[in-house]
C-alpha cells in the first residue's frame, strides 16, 4: 500500500468522510485507541449502492479474462503487503500476528482461485425435444452484492466474498464489522491500486450504534440483488426476514456449535493436537471452533491429561505483536462478559476446572479446560466462542452421534477414529455442512464452506462459490 492505513469510507473510487462523523477503534489487547474511522449512515449506503449500480453497467461487460487479471493483481497486492496488513489486523482484532499473516494469505488465495473459476462459468447445451428448437443456458451476474463481514476473520471473509462477487461480474458494497474496519479499508486500498474500477468496490465502516440502520438500508435497497452475511444466527434471521420484501439472493454463514468427537480407536496424541487447533485458534473465536468435545470414556482420562499438558506447553498469552504469542484477547468487553458469565455458571453447576477458569487482566481470558460437563450446562448448550475446552464423556457411537446432532446448528464437525468403517458412518451421519475426519483445519479456497440447519444457506469457495452471485439464463432458439 502506497500510503498510511485509510480511515475514510471508500465510495465510487474516492475516500470520503462518513455522514455520522467518526468512531474509535481499539486494540483489544491493551484498550488503546488505534484510530478514528468514518461512521457511515444510510445516506452513505444509498450513495455506495448507486455507485455500485452504475459501475455494474460496465463491469458486467468486462470479459472473464479481464476480470481475472484484476483479481490476480489484488492477490499480489495482498501478498506484497502481507506484513503491513497483518499488523493492522492484529492491532484491531487481537489475534497473533502469525495467524493474521496466514489469514492475509488465505484471503489472497480466493482471488487466485476465483480469477481462474470466473473463466470457467460454463453454460450448457441441452438436447432439444423438438428439431425446430435449440436450447442453451448462460450464466450472468446478478447485480450489486452487499457483503457484511465479521470481526473474527476481518480479511479472510472479505476475500472469500469479494473475490467471488467480482469474478462473477457483480459489483460490491462491503460493510465490515465495527471492531475491525481498518483491515477492510487497507483491503480497499489494495483494490484501488490493483485497478478495480470506481464503484465496483465500496467500503462502508460504521459504529455499533449505526449497524442496524446501515444493515437495514442494504437489505431494503431494491438495487442490491444479492446479500452475503457472516455472523450470528440471530442477526442472520433478522437479515433473512428483512430481505424478504426485495427477494434477494442470500448466502448466510451463521453460528457454529461444532462437535469434536474422540473415539476409542483414535490416536489420542493426534486428537489432542487437533483439538488444540480446532479449539484455541484465534482464542476460540471462530465459527468452526470445536465447541462440545465428546471423548469416549475409555480414553477420557488420557485425553484430558495430554491436552492439559499441551495447553501448558504450547499456549502463550499476550499482545499479538509480541514474539512467541499465540493466544490473544477476547475481541471486546461485551463478548468477554458473556464468556465469563457462561463459564461461571457452568462451574457453579458442577463443571470441574482443570486449567484456567478465571478471567485474566483486561480482555484476556486464560486457556481453560473443563471436565464433568453435563448437557444442561451453558458450555454444552451455547456456542462458547472463547478459549474454553468443555469435555463430555460418552460410551457408544450411536449415542454420541445423537448428542452431536442435538443442536439447531450444523456448520462443522470433527472426529478422530482409527476405524475406516466408522469414519464413513459418522461423517455421513453428522448433520453439518463440513466434516473433518482426523483433521481440524477444513477451510480452503478449493472446497465448499457452509452449513446446514440454522448455520446458514449457500456455499463459499470452491466451484460453487460463484452460484450466489450469478443466475442461470435459459435461451430457446427457434431454427
N, C-alpha and C positions, 0 to 999 in steps of 0.2 A: 504494500500500500504506500502511495506516494506522500500521504500526509498523516497527521495525527488522527487518532480514532474519532470519527464523526460523532456528534451528539444531536444533530438536527435530523428531522424526518427527511426521507428521500421520496419525492413525488415528481413524476414526469421528468426524470433526469436531472432534477435540481434539489439542492439541500435547503430545506425550509424550516422555519420555526413552527411549532405546533400552536394551534389555536388556544390551547389551555395553559400556555406558559411552559414551565419546566417541572420535572420531578426528580428527586435524588435517587441515585443508585448506590448501594452499599456493598462493601466487602463483608460477606458473612463470617469470615474468619476473625475479623477484629472490629467490625462495626464502623469502620471508617467510610466516609462518603467518598466515592470514586469520582463521580461526575454528576452533572445535572443534564437531563435529556429532554428533548422536545416532548411535550404532553399533547398528544393528538386528540381531536374531537370528532364527532360525527360529521362535521363540516369538512374536516380533513379527509375523512373516509370518502365522502362524495367526490372531492377533487381527485383523489387517487383512483377511484373506480372509473371516473370519467377519463382520466389519463390512460388507464389500462384498456378501457373500451376503445379509445381512439387508436392506441398502439396495436391493438388486436387486428385492426383492418389490414395492416401491412405485415405484422409478424406472422400471421396465419398463412400468408402467401410466400414467405421465405421457404426455400427448399429444405428438406431434412438435412441435406449436406451442409448448407449454410448455418443452420441452427447448431449442428454438431460442432462446427468449427468454433462457435462462440462458447458452447458448453465446455469444450476442451481447454479453451483459454481460461475459463473460470476454474476448472480443475487445476491448471498450472498456477493460477493466482493464489488459490488456497494453499497449495503445496509450497509455493515460494514464500508465502507469508505465514507459514505454519507456526513458527515460534512466536511471532507478534500476536497472532490471533489467539493462540493457546494461553498467552499471558493475560490477555483481556478476559478470556473465558474463565480462567482460574480466579481472577480477582473478583468477578461479579457472581460466579457460581460456587466457588469454594473447592471444586474437585482438584485433585493433584495435577500438576502441570503435565506429567507423563500421560495421564488419562486424557487431559484436554488436547494434547498434541495428537493422540490417537484418534480423538473424535474429529479433529480437523481433517485428518487423512481419510477417515470414514466418510465425511461429507464429500470430500473430493472424489471418492470412488463412485459416487452416484452420478456425478457429471460425466465421468468417463463411460459408465455403463449406459446411461440414457442417451449420450451422444451416439452410441452405437445402436441401441434399441430403437431410437427415433427413426433411423434409416431402414428399419425392418417392420414398420407398421403396415403389414401386408393386408390387402383386401382379398376377396375370393371371387372365383368364377364358379357359378352354381349351375349344374346341369338343368336345362330348361325342360319343363313338362310339355312345351309346345315348340314345334320347329320354327314358329314365327317370332319367337322371343329369345332374348339373351339376358341373363340375369347376372349381375355383378354387385359386389359391395366395395365401398371405400371407407377408410377411417378419416374422420375430420375432428379438429379441436373443438371443444365445447364453447370456449369463450374466456371470459375473465374468471380467474380462480382466486378465491380468498383462502389464505393459508394462515392458520392460527397455531403457533408452535409453543412448546413448553420450556420451562427453565432448566429441566434436568439434563437435556441434551440440546443446548441452545444453538448449536450449528449443525449437529448431526441430523436433527429433524428438519431443519431448514433445507439442507442438501437433499434429503430424501424427497421432499415435496417439490421444491423449486425446480430441480433437475428434470423431474418427470413432467411437470406442467409446461416448462419451456420447450422441452423436446417434443411434446405433443402438439405444440403450436399455440398454447394458451399464454395469456399474459397474467401477471400475478400482483396481488395486493397482500402483503405479508404483515401480520400483526404478531410481533414477538412477545414473550412473557415479560411482565413488568419488572421482574427481578433481574432479567438478563438481556436488556435491549442493546447494550454496547456491542456484543458479539454479532447481533443481526445487522447493526449499522456498519461494522467492519466488513461484513459479508457484502453489503450493498456497495461499499467502496470497491471491493474486488470486482464485482459485476460491472460497475461503471467503467473501470479500467480495462475490463475484458471486452468492452464494446457492446454490451446489452443495450438495445435501443431505448431511448427515453420513453417511459411509460410501460415498458414491458415488465419491469420490476419496480414496485413501490413498497417502501417500508415505513410502517406507522407505529412507533412506540407510543405507549400511553401508560399513565399511572393506574394503580389498582382502583382508584375511585371512578375511573372512566372505562374500565374494562367492559362492563356490561353494556354501556351505551355504544361504545365502538363496535363490540361484537354484534349488537342488535342491528347496527347500521349495515354491517356486512351481510348479515342474514336476510335483512329486509330488502336489500337492493335488487331490483329486477335485472340489473346489468351484470350481476355476479351469477354465473351459471354453474359454478362448482365451488364447494367449500370443503376443505380438509382440516380436521382438528385433531390434535393430540393432547390429551389431558384427562381430567377426571370423568367418571361415568355420569356424575350429577350434572356437570356442565354439558357433557355430550347429549344428555337427554333434553336439556333446555335448547341446545342448538338444533337438534333433530326436530323438535316441535316448532321452533321459530322459523325454520326454513320451509315449513310445510306450505306456507302461502305462496312462495315463489317456485316451488318444485325444483330445487337444485339437485345436482349430483352431489352426493355426500360420501365422504370417507372419514370414518371416525375410529381413532385408536385410543381406547379408553382404559379403565382400570385393570389391574392385574390379578393379584392373589394367587400367584403361581405355586403349585405343589412341587416339592422336591422329595423324591422317594429313594430310600436306600434299601434294596432287597438283600436277603441273607447271602446270596451268591456274589454280591458286588465286591470289588476290590475296595476295601474301606479307605485305604490311603488315597486312591483316586477320587473316591466320593467326597472325602474331606477337602481335597484340593478344589474339586468342582463346586462344593458348597461355599467355600470361601470366596470364589469368584462370583458365583451367582447371587450371593447374599450381600457381600460388603463392597462391591464395586460402586463408586460414587456414593459412599456411605449408605448403601441400601436404597438410594433414592432413584430407582429405575422401575419402569412399569413391568419389566420382565424379571424383577428380583425374586429369588426364592422366598416365599412368604411363610408357608407351612411346611416344615421339614419333617417328613414321616420316616422314622428309622425302625427297621424290624427289631423286635425285642432281643433276638439272638446276637445282634451286633451293636445294639444301642450303647452300651457302656463303653465299648472300644471306640465307637464313633465320637461320642462326647469327649472322651479323653483326648483323642487325637485332634479334634477341632479346637478344643480349648488350648492345647499346646501350640497349634498352628496360629491361632489368634495372637497369643503372647509373642510368638517369634516373628510373625510377618506383618502385623498391622501397626503402623506408626502414625499417630495423630499429629496434626499441626497445620500451619499455613501451607497451602498447596504449592507455593513457590519455593519452599524450603527443600533442600536436597533430602532424599530418602523418605519423604512423607508420602503415604498412600491412603490416608484416611482423613478426610476433611470435615467441615462442619455441616450441620443441617442448614438448609437454604435461608430460612427466616424464622422469626420468633413465633409466628402462628403455627408453622409446622413443628417447631421444637416443642411448644406447649402441648400440642396434640400428642406427640410421641411420648412425652413424659407422663401424661395422664394415662395413656394406654398401658404403658409398662407398669406404672404404679398400681393400677387397678388389677392387672394380671398377677403381680406379685402378691397383692392383698388377697387374691382369690386362691393362692397356693402355689404359684409358679416358683421354682427354685432357681436362685441366681448362681450360676457357675462362674461367670465373668461379667464385669460391668454392672449395669443396673442402676447406676446413679448418675445424674447429669454432671458434666464437667463444667469448665468455665465457658462463659459466652454461649455460643450456639453449638458447642462441641458436645456430642453425646458419645460416650465410650462404646467401642465394640462390645456387644452384650450377648451372652449365651444363657438361655433359659431352658430348663427341663421341667418335667412334671406338668406339661401343658395339657389342659383338657379343652374340649370343644366349646365350652361356654365362656372361655376367657377371651378378652378383647383381642389378644395377639393371634387367636385362632379364628376369630370372626371377622376381623377387619384387615384391610391392606395396611401393613405396618409402615412402609415407606421410610425406613430408617435402619440403622446398623444393629438390628436385633435378630438373632437366630433363635427361633422358637421350635423346640424339638418335641414331637409327639411319637409315642410308641405304637406299633401295630403288629398283628400276628399273621394275617392271611392276605394274599394278593387281592382277592375279591373285596375284602374289607377296605383295603387302602385305596383301591380304585374308586369305590363308592364314596369314601371320605374326600378324596381328591376332587371328585366331581360335585361335591356337595356345596357349591357356591354358584352365585349368579354370574361370576366372571369366567372367562375362558380365553385368556391371552396366550400364556406359555405354560409349559410343564416340563419337569426334568425327572429322570430316574436313572439309577445305576443298578446294573444287573450283569451277571455272567452267563445268563440263560438266554440263548437265542430265541427260543420259542416265546419266553416271557417278554422279551424285547418287542416282538411284533404284537403280541396280545395287548400289552399295556399301552404301547404307542397308539394303537388303533382305538383303544377304549377310553383314553383320556379325552375329555370334552374341552379341548383347547385348539387354538389355531396353529401352534408351533410346539414341537416336542424336541427336547434334547435328550438323546439316549447316550449315557456315559459321556456327556458333553454339555458344559454350562454356557457356552458362547454360541448363540444360534444366529445372530444378526449379521447379514452380509448383503451387499447390493444385488448379488445374483439370485437370492432366494426371496420368496414372498413373505412379508411381515404383516401380521394382522391377526385378529382374534375372532372368537365366536361368542354367542350369547351376549351378555351386556358388556363385553370387552370391545365391541365395535363392529364396523362394516368396512369391507374393502380390503385391498392388499396394496402395500407399498413395496417398492423394489421389484426385482425380477422382471420377466417379460409381461407380468400382469400389472405392473406399476403404471402403465400408460392408460389403462382402462378407465380410471376415474376422471381422466382429462380429455377423453375422446369419445365419440359416438360412432356407431356403425350406420352408414347410409346405404340403403339398398336402391339400386338403379335397374329399372327394367326397360330394355330396348326392344322396340318392335322392328323387325327386319323384313 
